[in-house]
Amino acid sequence: MDHDSHESELSNLARELTHALAGATELAQQQLAQQRDWKQAFRNGLIAGFGGVIGATVVMSLVLSVLQPFKSLESIGPMIDRLTTVLKQQNHR
């Protein structure tokens, strides 16, 4: 490669980098603007919290329903009973 092709390649890379940085800057500005809106932040927090509670409830229900058939096994039945009891107690708090 000669000197002109290196300069052309560097120029193209610089343009691509500038374009990527401009996009990142615009995204950061949008996110900062959204953070300044406390009502939207509060609403997003409520939605995230509610989603976490619903997700944990679904996972716990699935775990309990998967473990139920194994309660009849003598070797692990008591352990599953204790685990089920603890999970149900945690759910009622």
KOLGU-4560 file (N, C-alpha, C; in nm, 3 decimals, padded with zeros to 5 digits):
<recs>
<n_xx: 00.085 n_yy: -00.119 n_zz: 00.000 ca_xx: 00.000 ca_yy: 00.000 ca_zz: 00.000 c_xx: 00.088 c_yy: 00.124 c_zz: 00.000 mol: A seq: 1 type: MET>
<n_xx: 00.044 n_yy: 00.222 n_zz: -00.072 ca_xx: 00.122 ca_yy: 00.344 ca_zz: -00.075 c_xx: 00.068 c_yy: 00.444 c_zz: 00.027 mol: A seq: 2 type: ASP>
<n_xx: 00.132 n_yy: 00.556 n_zz: 00.033 ca_xx: 00.101 ca_yy: 00.659 ca_zz: 00.134 c_xx: -00.042 c_yy: 00.712 c_zz: 00.117 mol: A seq: 3 type: HIS>
<n_xx: -00.084 n_yy: 00.733 n_zz: -00.008 ca_xx: -00.218 ca_yy: 00.788 ca_zz: -00.034 c_xx: -00.328 c_yy: 00.692 c_zz: 00.010 mol: A seq: 4 type: ASP>
<n_xx: -00.307 n_yy: 00.562 n_zz: -00.009 ca_xx: -00.410 ca_yy: 00.466 ca_zz: 00.030 c_xx: -00.419 c_yy: 00.457 c_zz: 00.183 mol: A seq: 5 type: SER>
<n_xx: -00.304 n_yy: 00.471 n_zz: 00.252 ca_xx: -00.306 ca_yy: 00.473 ca_zz: 00.399 c_xx: -00.383 c_yy: 00.594 c_zz: 00.450 mol: A seq: 6 type: HIS>
<n_xx: -00.358 n_yy: 00.708 n_zz: 00.388 ca_xx: -00.429 ca_yy: 00.829 ca_zz: 00.430 c_xx: -00.579 c_yy: 00.816 c_zz: 00.402 mol: A seq: 7 type: GLU>
<n_xx: -00.614 n_yy: 00.756 n_zz: 00.290 ca_xx: -00.755 ca_yy: 00.738 ca_zz: 00.256 c_xx: -00.822 c_yy: 00.643 c_zz: 00.356 mol: A seq: 8 type: SER>
<n_xx: -00.752 n_yy: 00.536 n_zz: 00.392 ca_xx: -00.806 ca_yy: 00.441 ca_zz: 00.488 c_xx: -00.822 c_yy: 00.506 c_zz: 00.625 mol: A seq: 9 type: GLU>
<n_xx: -00.722 n_yy: 00.582 n_zz: 00.667 ca_xx: -00.731 ca_yy: 00.652 ca_zz: 00.794 c_xx: -00.844 c_yy: 00.754 c_zz: 00.793 mol: A seq: 10 type: LEU>
<n_xx: -00.863 n_yy: 00.821 n_zz: 00.682 ca_xx: -00.971 ca_yy: 00.919 ca_zz: 00.670 c_xx: -01.106 c_yy: 00.850 c_zz: 00.681 mol: A seq: 11 type: SER>
<n_xx: -01.120 n_yy: 00.735 n_zz: 00.616 ca_xx: -01.246 ca_yy: 00.661 ca_zz: 00.625 c_xx: -01.272 c_yy: 00.614 c_zz: 00.768 mol: A seq: 12 type: ASN>
<n_xx: -01.167 n_yy: 00.563 n_zz: 00.835 ca_xx: -01.182 ca_yy: 00.520 ca_zz: 00.973 c_xx: -01.220 c_yy: 00.636 c_zz: 01.064 mol: A seq: 13 type: LEU>
<n_xx: -01.160 n_yy: 00.752 n_zz: 01.040 ca_xx: -01.191 ca_yy: 00.870 ca_zz: 01.121 c_xx: -01.337 c_yy: 00.911 c_zz: 01.101 mol: A seq: 14 type: ALA>
<n_xx: -01.386 n_yy: 00.905 n_zz: 00.976 ca_xx: -01.526 ca_yy: 00.937 ca_zz: 00.950 c_xx: -01.620 c_yy: 00.839 c_zz: 01.021 mol: A seq: 15 type: ARG>
<n_xx: -01.587 n_yy: 00.711 n_zz: 01.015 ca_xx: -01.669 ca_yy: 00.610 ca_zz: 01.082 c_xx: -01.670 c_yy: 00.631 c_zz: 01.234 mol: A seq: 16 type: GLU>
<n_xx: -01.555 n_yy: 00.659 n_zz: 01.289 ca_xx: -01.545 ca_yy: 00.683 ca_zz: 01.433 c_xx: -01.624 c_yy: 00.807 c_zz: 01.473 mol: A seq: 17 type: LEU>
<n_xx: -01.614 n_yy: 00.913 n_zz: 01.394 ca_xx: -01.688 ca_yy: 01.035 ca_zz: 01.421 c_xx: -01.838 c_yy: 01.009 c_zz: 01.417 mol: A seq: 18 type: THR>
<n_xx: -01.881 n_yy: 00.932 n_zz: 01.319 ca_xx: -02.023 ca_yy: 00.898 ca_zz: 01.308 c_xx: -02.070 c_yy: 00.816 c_zz: 01.429 mol: A seq: 19 type: HIS>
<n_xx: -01.989 n_yy: 00.719 n_zz: 01.470 ca_xx: -02.025 ca_yy: 00.635 ca_zz: 01.586 c_xx: -02.029 c_yy: 00.719 c_zz: 01.713 mol: A seq: 20 type: ALA>
<n_xx: -01.934 n_yy: 00.808 n_zz: 01.731 ca_xx: -01.933 ca_yy: 00.895 ca_zz: 01.849 c_xx: -02.053 c_yy: 00.989 c_zz: 01.851 mol: A seq: 21 type: LEU>
<n_xx: -02.091 n_yy: 01.039 n_zz: 01.734 ca_xx: -02.208 ca_yy: 01.127 ca_zz: 01.727 c_xx: -02.333 c_yy: 01.050 c_zz: 01.770 mol: A seq: 22 type: ALA>
<n_xx: -02.345 n_yy: 00.927 n_zz: 01.725 ca_xx: -02.460 ca_yy: 00.845 ca_zz: 01.766 c_xx: -02.460 c_yy: 00.819 c_zz: 01.915 mol: A seq: 23 type: GLY>
<n_xx: -02.344 n_yy: 00.787 n_zz: 01.971 ca_xx: -02.334 ca_yy: 00.761 ca_zz: 02.114 c_xx: -02.366 c_yy: 00.887 c_zz: 02.195 mol: A seq: 24 type: ALA>
<n_xx: -02.321 n_yy: 01.001 n_zz: 02.148 ca_xx: -02.347 ca_yy: 01.127 ca_zz: 02.216 c_xx: -02.497 c_yy: 01.157 c_zz: 02.214 mol: A seq: 25 type: THR>
<n_xx: -02.561 n_yy: 01.134 n_zz: 02.101 ca_xx: -02.705 ca_yy: 01.158 ca_zz: 02.091 c_xx: -02.782 c_yy: 01.065 c_zz: 02.185 mol: A seq: 26 type: GLU>
<n_xx: -02.741 n_yy: 00.941 n_zz: 02.192 ca_xx: -02.807 ca_yy: 00.845 ca_zz: 02.282 c_xx: -02.788 c_yy: 00.888 c_zz: 02.428 mol: A seq: 27 type: LEU>
<n_xx: -02.667 n_yy: 00.930 n_zz: 02.464 ca_xx: -02.641 ca_yy: 00.974 ca_zz: 02.601 c_xx: -02.725 c_yy: 01.097 c_zz: 02.635 mol: A seq: 28 type: ALA>
<n_xx: -02.741 n_yy: 01.188 n_zz: 02.541 ca_xx: -02.823 ca_yy: 01.307 ca_zz: 02.565 c_xx: -02.970 c_yy: 01.270 c_zz: 02.585 mol: A seq: 29 type: GLN>
<n_xx: -03.018 n_yy: 01.173 n_zz: 02.507 ca_xx: -03.157 ca_yy: 01.128 ca_zz: 02.524 c_xx: -03.177 c_yy: 01.063 c_zz: 02.660 mol: A seq: 30 type: GLN>
<n_xx: -03.081 n_yy: 00.982 n_zz: 02.701 ca_xx: -03.093 ca_yy: 00.916 ca_zz: 02.831 c_xx: -03.088 c_yy: 01.017 c_zz: 02.945 mol: A seq: 31 type: GLN>
<n_xx: -03.003 n_yy: 01.117 n_zz: 02.934 ca_xx: -02.997 ca_yy: 01.221 ca_zz: 03.037 c_xx: -03.127 c_yy: 01.299 c_zz: 03.044 mol: A seq: 32 type: LEU>
<n_xx: -03.185 n_yy: 01.327 n_zz: 02.930 ca_xx: -03.312 ca_yy: 01.399 ca_zz: 02.927 c_xx: -03.421 c_yy: 01.316 c_zz: 02.993 mol: A seq: 33 type: ALA>
<n_xx: -03.420 n_yy: 01.185 n_zz: 02.969 ca_xx: -03.519 ca_yy: 01.098 ca_zz: 03.031 c_xx: -03.499 c_yy: 01.088 c_zz: 03.181 mol: A seq: 34 type: GLN>
<n_xx: -03.376 n_yy: 01.090 n_zz: 03.227 ca_xx: -03.349 ca_yy: 01.082 ca_zz: 03.370 c_xx: -03.394 c_yy: 01.207 c_zz: 03.443 mol: A seq: 35 type: GLN>
<n_xx: -03.395 n_yy: 01.317 n_zz: 03.376 ca_xx: -03.436 ca_yy: 01.441 ca_zz: 03.440 c_xx: -03.587 c_yy: 01.445 c_zz: 03.466 mol: A seq: 36 type: ARG>
<n_xx: -03.662 n_yy: 01.365 n_zz: 03.391 ca_xx: -03.806 ca_yy: 01.360 ca_zz: 03.409 c_xx: -03.838 c_yy: 01.264 c_zz: 03.524 mol: A seq: 37 type: ASP>
<n_xx: -03.857 n_yy: 01.318 n_zz: 03.643 ca_xx: -03.875 ca_yy: 01.234 ca_zz: 03.762 c_xx: -04.003 c_yy: 01.151 c_zz: 03.756 mol: A seq: 38 type: TRP>
<n_xx: -04.107 n_yy: 01.201 n_zz: 03.691 ca_xx: -04.230 ca_yy: 01.124 ca_zz: 03.681 c_xx: -04.208 c_yy: 00.998 c_zz: 03.599 mol: A seq: 39 type: LYS>
<n_xx: -04.136 n_yy: 01.013 n_zz: 03.490 ca_xx: -04.107 ca_yy: 00.896 ca_zz: 03.406 c_xx: -04.015 c_yy: 00.799 c_zz: 03.481 mol: A seq: 40 type: GLN>
<n_xx: -03.918 n_yy: 00.852 n_zz: 03.553 ca_xx: -03.827 ca_yy: 00.765 ca_zz: 03.630 c_xx: -03.905 c_yy: 00.690 c_zz: 03.738 mol: A seq: 41 type: ALA>
<n_xx: -03.997 n_yy: 00.758 n_zz: 03.803 ca_xx: -04.079 ca_yy: 00.694 ca_zz: 03.906 c_xx: -04.165 c_yy: 00.582 c_zz: 03.845 mol: A seq: 42 type: PHE>
<n_xx: -04.226 n_yy: 00.613 n_zz: 03.731 ca_xx: -04.310 ca_yy: 00.515 ca_zz: 03.661 c_xx: -04.226 c_yy: 00.395 c_zz: 03.617 mol: A seq: 43 type: ARG>
<n_xx: -04.107 n_yy: 00.420 n_zz: 03.564 ca_xx: -04.019 ca_yy: 00.310 ca_zz: 03.523 c_xx: -03.978 c_yy: 00.225 c_zz: 03.642 mol: A seq: 44 type: ASN>
<n_xx: -03.954 n_yy: 00.288 n_zz: 03.756 ca_xx: -03.918 ca_yy: 00.214 ca_zz: 03.877 c_xx: -04.031 c_yy: 00.126 c_zz: 03.925 mol: A seq: 45 type: GLY>
<n_xx: -04.153 n_yy: 00.178 n_zz: 03.921 ca_xx: -04.269 ca_yy: 00.098 ca_zz: 03.960 c_xx: -04.287 c_yy: -00.022 c_zz: 03.868 mol: A seq: 46 type: LEU>
<n_xx: -04.273 n_yy: 00.001 n_zz: 03.739 ca_xx: -04.288 ca_yy: -00.107 ca_zz: 03.642 c_xx: -04.181 c_yy: -00.214 c_zz: 03.663 mol: A seq: 47 type: ILE>
<n_xx: -04.056 n_yy: -00.170 n_zz: 03.685 ca_xx: -03.947 ca_yy: -00.266 ca_zz: 03.706 c_xx: -03.969 c_yy: -00.346 c_zz: 03.835 mol: A seq: 48 type: ALA>
<n_xx: -04.012 n_yy: -00.279 n_zz: 03.940 ca_xx: -04.038 ca_yy: -00.348 ca_zz: 04.067 c_xx: -04.151 c_yy: -00.448 c_zz: 04.055 mol: A seq: 49 type: GLY>
<n_xx: -04.258 n_yy: -00.406 n_zz: 03.990 ca_xx: -04.372 ca_yy: -00.495 ca_zz: 03.971 c_xx: -04.332 c_yy: -00.615 c_zz: 03.886 mol: A seq: 50 type: PHE>
<n_xx: -04.256 n_yy: -00.590 n_zz: 03.781 ca_xx: -04.208 ca_yy: -00.700 ca_zz: 03.695 c_xx: -04.120 c_yy: -00.797 c_zz: 03.771 mol: A seq: 51 type: GLY>
<n_xx: -04.036 n_yy: -00.746 n_zz: 03.860 ca_xx: -03.952 ca_yy: -00.834 ca_zz: 03.940 c_xx: -04.032 c_yy: -00.923 c_zz: 04.034 mol: A seq: 52 type: GLY>
<n_xx: -04.135 n_yy: -00.865 n_zz: 04.095 ca_xx: -04.220 ca_yy: -00.942 ca_zz: 04.186 c_xx: -04.296 c_yy: -01.049 c_zz: 04.108 mol: A seq: 53 type: VAL>
<n_xx: -04.353 n_yy: -01.013 n_zz: 03.996 ca_xx: -04.427 ca_yy: -01.109 ca_zz: 03.914 c_xx: -04.332 c_yy: -01.219 c_zz: 03.865 mol: A seq: 54 type: ILE>
<n_xx: -04.214 n_yy: -01.182 n_zz: 03.820 ca_xx: -04.118 ca_yy: -01.281 ca_zz: 03.772 c_xx: -04.075 c_yy: -01.378 c_zz: 03.882 mol: A seq: 55 type: GLY>
<n_xx: -04.048 n_yy: -01.326 n_zz: 04.001 ca_xx: -04.008 ca_yy: -01.413 ca_zz: 04.113 c_xx: -04.122 c_yy: -01.507 c_zz: 04.152 mol: A seq: 56 type: ALA>
<n_xx: -04.245 n_yy: -01.457 n_zz: 04.147 ca_xx: -04.361 ca_yy: -01.541 ca_zz: 04.180 c_xx: -04.377 c_yy: -01.654 c_zz: 04.079 mol: A seq: 57 type: THR>
<n_xx: -04.359 n_yy: -01.621 n_zz: 03.952 ca_xx: -04.372 ca_yy: -01.724 ca_zz: 03.848 c_xx: -04.263 c_yy: -01.830 c_zz: 03.864 mol: A seq: 58 type: VAL>
<n_xx: -04.139 n_yy: -01.786 n_zz: 03.887 ca_xx: -04.028 ca_yy: -01.881 ca_zz: 03.903 c_xx: -04.052 c_yy: -01.970 c_zz: 04.026 mol: A seq: 59 type: VAL>
<n_xx: -04.094 n_yy: -01.910 n_zz: 04.136 ca_xx: -04.119 ca_yy: -01.988 ca_zz: 04.257 c_xx: -04.231 c_yy: -02.089 c_zz: 04.234 mol: A seq: 60 type: MET>
<n_xx: -04.336 n_yy: -02.049 n_zz: 04.166 ca_xx: -04.445 ca_yy: -02.141 ca_zz: 04.136 c_xx: -04.399 c_yy: -02.257 c_zz: 04.049 mol: A seq: 61 type: SER>
<n_xx: -04.315 n_yy: -02.225 n_zz: 03.950 ca_xx: -04.263 ca_yy: -02.331 ca_zz: 03.864 c_xx: -04.175 c_yy: -02.429 c_zz: 03.942 mol: A seq: 62 type: LEU>
<n_xx: -04.089 n_yy: -02.375 n_zz: 04.028 ca_xx: -04.002 ca_yy: -02.461 ca_zz: 04.108 c_xx: -04.085 c_yy: -02.552 c_zz: 04.198 mol: A seq: 63 type: VAL>
<n_xx: -04.185 n_yy: -02.495 n_zz: 04.264 ca_xx: -04.270 ca_yy: -02.575 ca_zz: 04.353 c_xx: -04.347 c_yy: -02.682 c_zz: 04.276 mol: A seq: 64 type: LEU>
<n_xx: -04.397 n_yy: -02.648 n_zz: 04.158 ca_xx: -04.474 ca_yy: -02.747 ca_zz: 04.082 c_xx: -04.384 c_yy: -02.857 c_zz: 04.026 mol: A seq: 65 type: SER>
<n_xx: -04.259 n_yy: -02.824 n_zz: 03.994 ca_xx: -04.166 ca_yy: -02.925 ca_zz: 03.945 c_xx: -04.122 c_yy: -03.018 c_zz: 04.058 mol: A seq: 66 type: VAL>
<n_xx: -04.109 n_yy: -02.966 n_zz: 04.179 ca_xx: -04.063 ca_yy: -03.047 ca_zz: 04.292 c_xx: -04.173 c_yy: -03.135 c_zz: 04.352 mol: A seq: 67 type: LEU>
<n_xx: -04.299 n_yy: -03.102 n_zz: 04.331 ca_xx: -04.408 ca_yy: -03.177 ca_zz: 04.393 c_xx: -04.404 c_yy: -03.327 c_zz: 04.364 mol: A seq: 68 type: GLN>
<n_xx: -04.379 n_yy: -03.371 n_zz: 04.241 ca_xx: -04.378 ca_yy: -03.516 ca_zz: 04.216 c_xx: -04.267 c_yy: -03.591 c_zz: 04.290 mol: A seq: 69 type: PRO>
<n_xx: -04.162 n_yy: -03.522 n_zz: 04.328 ca_xx: -04.049 ca_yy: -03.586 ca_zz: 04.394 c_xx: -04.066 c_yy: -03.596 c_zz: 04.546 mol: A seq: 70 type: PHE>
<n_xx: -04.174 n_yy: -03.541 n_zz: 04.599 ca_xx: -04.196 ca_yy: -03.547 ca_zz: 04.744 c_xx: -04.216 c_yy: -03.689 c_zz: 04.793 mol: A seq: 71 type: LYS>
<n_xx: -04.261 n_yy: -03.778 n_zz: 04.705 ca_xx: -04.287 ca_yy: -03.915 ca_zz: 04.747 c_xx: -04.159 c_yy: -03.999 c_zz: 04.759 mol: A seq: 72 type: SER>
<n_xx: -04.048 n_yy: -03.950 n_zz: 04.707 ca_xx: -03.921 ca_yy: -04.023 ca_zz: 04.720 c_xx: -03.870 c_yy: -04.011 c_zz: 04.864 mol: A seq: 73 type: LEU>
<n_xx: -03.835 n_yy: -04.124 n_zz: 04.924 ca_xx: -03.793 ca_yy: -04.124 ca_zz: 05.063 c_xx: -03.663 c_yy: -04.049 c_zz: 05.087 mol: A seq: 74 type: GLU>
<n_xx: -03.573 n_yy: -04.056 n_zz: 04.992 ca_xx: -03.440 ca_yy: -03.996 ca_zz: 05.014 c_xx: -03.443 c_yy: -03.844 c_zz: 05.010 mol: A seq: 75 type: SER>
<n_xx: -03.523 n_yy: -03.786 n_zz: 04.923 ca_xx: -03.522 ca_yy: -03.640 ca_zz: 04.912 c_xx: -03.657 c_yy: -03.578 c_zz: 04.948 mol: A seq: 76 type: ILE>
<n_xx: -03.756 n_yy: -03.658 n_zz: 04.980 ca_xx: -03.889 ca_yy: -03.607 ca_zz: 05.014 c_xx: -03.890 c_yy: -03.507 c_zz: 05.128 mol: A seq: 77 type: GLY>
<n_xx: -03.825 n_yy: -03.540 n_zz: 05.243 ca_xx: -03.824 ca_yy: -03.444 ca_zz: 05.355 c_xx: -03.756 c_yy: -03.311 c_zz: 05.319 mol: A seq: 78 type: PRO>
<n_xx: -03.650 n_yy: -03.320 n_zz: 05.240 ca_xx: -03.579 ca_yy: -03.197 ca_zz: 05.200 c_xx: -03.670 c_yy: -03.111 c_zz: 05.112 mol: A seq: 79 type: MET>
<n_xx: -03.743 n_yy: -03.173 n_zz: 05.023 ca_xx: -03.835 ca_yy: -03.099 ca_zz: 04.936 c_xx: -03.949 c_yy: -03.040 c_zz: 05.018 mol: A seq: 80 type: ILE>
<n_xx: -03.998 n_yy: -03.114 n_zz: 05.118 ca_xx: -04.102 ca_yy: -03.061 ca_zz: 05.207 c_xx: -04.054 c_yy: -02.935 c_zz: 05.279 mol: A seq: 81 type: ASP>
<n_xx: -03.930 n_yy: -02.940 n_zz: 05.332 ca_xx: -03.875 ca_yy: -02.822 ca_zz: 05.401 c_xx: -03.859 c_yy: -02.705 c_zz: 05.305 mol: A seq: 82 type: ARG>
<n_xx: -03.808 n_yy: -02.733 n_zz: 05.187 ca_xx: -03.789 ca_yy: -02.628 ca_zz: 05.088 c_xx: -03.923 c_yy: -02.566 c_zz: 05.048 mol: A seq: 83 type: LEU>
<n_xx: -04.021 n_yy: -02.649 n_zz: 05.026 ca_xx: -04.154 ca_yy: -02.602 ca_zz: 04.991 c_xx: -04.212 c_yy: -02.516 c_zz: 05.103 mol: A seq: 84 type: THR>
<n_xx: -04.196 n_yy: -02.559 n_zz: 05.227 ca_xx: -04.246 ca_yy: -02.483 ca_zz: 05.341 c_xx: -04.178 c_yy: -02.346 c_zz: 05.350 mol: A seq: 85 type: THR>
<n_xx: -04.048 n_yy: -02.344 n_zz: 05.334 ca_xx: -03.974 ca_yy: -02.217 ca_zz: 05.342 c_xx: -04.017 c_yy: -02.123 c_zz: 05.229 mol: A seq: 86 type: VAL>
<n_xx: -04.029 n_yy: -02.175 n_zz: 05.108 ca_xx: -04.070 ca_yy: -02.090 ca_zz: 04.996 c_xx: -04.211 c_yy: -02.037 c_zz: 05.015 mol: A seq: 87 type: LEU>
<n_xx: -04.301 n_yy: -02.118 n_zz: 05.066 ca_xx: -04.437 ca_yy: -02.072 ca_zz: 05.091 c_xx: -04.440 c_yy: -01.966 c_zz: 05.201 mol: A seq: 88 type: LYS>
<n_xx: -04.357 n_yy: -01.982 n_zz: 05.306 ca_xx: -04.351 ca_yy: -01.882 ca_zz: 05.412 c_xx: -04.297 c_yy: -01.750 c_zz: 05.358 mol: A seq: 89 type: GLN>
<n_xx: -04.195 n_yy: -01.757 n_zz: 05.274 ca_xx: -04.139 ca_yy: -01.636 ca_zz: 05.215 c_xx: -04.241 c_yy: -01.565 c_zz: 05.126 mol: A seq: 90 type: GLN>
<n_xx: -04.325 n_yy: -01.643 n_zz: 05.062 ca_xx: -04.426 ca_yy: -01.587 ca_zz: 04.974 c_xx: -04.533 c_yy: -01.511 c_zz: 05.051 mol: A seq: 91 type: ASN>
<n_xx: -04.561 n_yy: -01.552 n_zz: 05.174 ca_xx: -04.666 ca_yy: -01.488 ca_zz: 05.252 c_xx: -04.618 c_yy: -01.364 c_zz: 05.327 mol: A seq: 92 type: HIS>
<n_xx: -04.493 n_yy: -01.335 n_zz: 05.324 ca_xx: -04.441 ca_yy: -01.215 ca_zz: 05.394 c_xx: -04.466 c_yy: -01.092 c_zz: 05.316 mol: A seq: 93 type: ARG>
</recs>
